[in-house]
Amino acid sequence: MRVITHPQPELMNLPQIFQALADPIRLEIVQRLTITGPLTCGQLNGGRPKSSMSHHYKILRDAGLLHTEVVGKEHYNSLRMADIQAVCPGLLEVVTRATLPAL
């Protein structure tokens, strides 16, 4: 099984976080997780291709926004709330209020 890595909080940086959030699909993922809490990849994919969504999850993980935990065959995704708040206070509140265009 592949090991999923997450960056240390001190390696998180604003340009990479903002670049990750610049994509509407990734922004939607973060919004949903902010509201609902942890969800599986299947619950987040919105009917999109698995390969496309895997790419989006990786970008969010590399930016330090997403934590993925493997439990059996399921991948549970959650936001790294404390780390995000430490790097960019208030970001999740702004993201939650943002209105997304229909995809």
Secondary structure, 3 states (H helix, E strand, C coil): CCCCCCCCHHHCCHHHHHHHHCCHHHHHHHHHHHHHCCEEHHHHCCCCCHHHHHHHHHHHHHCCCEEEEEECCEEEEEECHHHHHHHCCCHHHHHHHCCCCCC
